[in-house]
Amino acid sequence: MPDMTVDGGRVSAYLIPMQIADVVPVHRALRAYFESRHTPVADFMDVRTFDPFRVLVATILSARTKDQTTTLVSERLFKQVTSLADLRRLPLPKLERLIYPVGFYRTKARMLKQLPDTADALFGGRIPDTVEELVRLPGVGRKTANLVVTEAFDKPGICVDVHVHRICNRLGLLRTRTPLETEMKLRAVLPKRYWKTWNRYLVAYGQTLCLPRGPKCPECVIRRYCDRVGVAGG
């Protein structure tokens, strides 16, 4: 299959042409689903707001933790901690208690305590607004960095978590083995106007309908576009 052009970029043969064309209606259907239902990711977005500090801290806390738990913990934490200076002043044992029971809470507490000094040393005490800079902060990988860039600074970024990785492959849109590979390929093929919303829509869908096990395919609003890769009976 020859290369194709999508939004002015070259697309390799790892995509099926019909699925490239169907990104627009798929995105439209996912947006309608997101806006019409109450989902854990929407609650999580509300508590972290669009403040760079809150987005960064809440996303660090969210690793390997359900959004429902992270939302409750973030609400409790942000009543006492609203800035890097607050993190510096807060004793480590108290921070650990505040963020329990997020996964690996002791490790995350240590990373959060390192944030103020690292931000001071590298970025003059500010939270940076690029993926390349953000990943230099403790506890920040590409998923977190992309989300901060998107949610806090309203810049294009593609945040790939387990839901985005799973659903993109389940649809047949991509054939990738890791979230990093998924991010890089989505950067090459997904129209940039969809970058900022792709994560929240697919996360909401993955939390409530396109589940890791036993996806609710009969109820799926994008079933006509889906190859159901890896789904029993697909």
N, C-alpha and C positions, 0 to 999 in steps of 0.2 A: 504494500500500500504506500503510495507516495506521501511526502510531507504535505501538510495543509497549513493554511493561514487562519489564525483566530485573533481578532482584534489587533492585527498587524504583526503578530508574532508567529514564528515557525513552530509547528506542532509535529512531533515525531509519531511513528506508527503505533505507539502503545495505546492510542485511543481509537475508538470506533467512530467513524464519521457521524452516524446518526446520533450518538450520545453527545458529541460536541455540539451539534445543533440543538439538542434537547436541554442544554444547560439553562437556557432562558426560561422555558416553561417549568422545569424542575425547581429552579430558584423561586419562581413566582408561587408555585404550589407550597413550597416549604415556608415561605414568608407568610402566606395566608394561614397555614397551620400554626405557626409560631404566634401569630397575633390573635388567634381565636381560642387559645388554650392556656391554662395555668400550668407552668412547667418549673421544675427546680432551678434551671439555669436562669430563668427570668427573675426569680427571687434573689438569686445570687448576684445578678446584675444590679438589682435595686440596692442591695446593701453595700456593694463596693462603689457605687455611683460611678462618676467619670473622673474622680480625683486621682491623679497619678499615684500618690502614696497609697490610697486605699486599694486601687486596682492591683498595684504591685504586691502589697502585703497579702491581700485576700487570695491572689492567684498562687503565691508561694504556699499558703496554707492549704490550698485545694488539691495539691498533688496527692494522688492515691487516697482521696477522701471524697465521699459523696457530697454533692452540692448542698444537700439539706443540712448536713453537719457543718460544713464550712460556713454556710450562711449564719447559723446560730452562733458559732464561735466568733465570726467576724463582727456580728452585732455587739457581742459582749466586749470584744477587744477594742472596738472603735469608740466605746464609751469612755475609755481611759487613754487610748493612744491614737493621736491624730496626725503625728508628724514624726520625722526621723529623730528630732530632739526628744520626743516622748519615749521612743524606743531606747534611746541611749540612757535615759534616766531610770527606766523600769528595771528592777532587779530580775536576773534570769529566772530564779525560782518562781517569782510571781508571774512572769511571762509564760512559763511552762504551764502554770495552773490556768491562766486565762485562755490558752489555745487548746487545752485538752478538751475533747478527745480526737482531734484531727490525727491522721496517721503520721507516725514518726514525729510526734510533737516535740520531743526533746531536741532532736536534730534541727527541726525547723526553728525552734526558739533560739538556738545558737546562731543559726544563719541570720535571723532577724536582728539579733544583737550586733552582728557584724556589719549590718547595712549602713548605719550612720557613718562609721569611720571609713568604710570603703567608698561611700558616696563623697565624703569630704576629700579623701585622698585622690580620687580619680576624676571627679566631676564638680568640684567646688561646692559640694553639699546639695546638688540638685539631682533629681531623678532624670536620667537621660531619655531621649525620645527616639533612639534608633535601636534596632535589634542588635547590631554589632556592639554597641556600648552597653546595653542592658545585660547581655550575657556575661559581662565582666563582674557583675554583682553576685554576691553569695546567694545560692539557692535559685538562681535564675537560669533556666534553659531556654531553648528557642520557643517552646510553647508559651511560656510565661512572657517572654520578651515580645512576641508577636501580639499577644493579647493586650499588653500594656500600650504598645504602639497604636493599636487599633482603638481600644476603649478610652484610653486616657488622652491621647494626642490626636485622635481622629485622622490617622495616617493609614495608608494601605498596609495590611499585614495579613498573613494567613496562619492562623493558630490551628494546629493539628493536634487534637487529643485522640483518645481511643475511639470516640464516636465518629469523628470526621474520617479517621483512617479506615475504620470498619465499613462505614456506609459508602464511601467513595469506591472501595473495592467490591463491596456487595452489589452496587449498581452496575459494575463493569466499567465505570468511568476510567479507573486506573487499575494497574496491576503492580502493586508495590508491596514491599515486605516490612517496611518500618515507617513510623510517623515522619521521620526526617525525609525519607524518599518521597513520601506523599506530599509533604510541603513543597519540596523542590519541583515536583512535577505539576502540582497545582499552580505554582508561580508561573510555569511555562505555558499552561493551557487555559487557566480560568480567567475570564475577562476581569480586569482590575476593578471594575465597578462593583463586583460581587465579593471582593476579598474581605471587606470589613464585616460582612453579615454571614458569610458562609459558615463560620464556626457556630455562631449562636443558633442558627436555624437547624444545622445538622445535630448539634448537641441536644437541643430540645426534642428533635425527632428520635434520636437514639435513646433518650431517657424514657420516652413514653410510648413509642410505637415500634421503631426499628431496633428492637432489643438485641443484645448480644446472642441470647438464646431464646428461641421461640418468638421470633419477630411476628408481629400481627399483620401479616401480608394481606389478608382479605380486607383490612381497613386502610391499607396504604394509599395515600393520595398521589404517589408517584409510581405506582406499581407498573403502569404501562411502559415506563422507561427503564425498569430495573431488570437486570439479568439474573438476580437472585443468586449470585456467586456464593457458593459455600452453604446455601440454605437447603436443609433437607427437603427433598421433593421438588427442588427448584429446577 
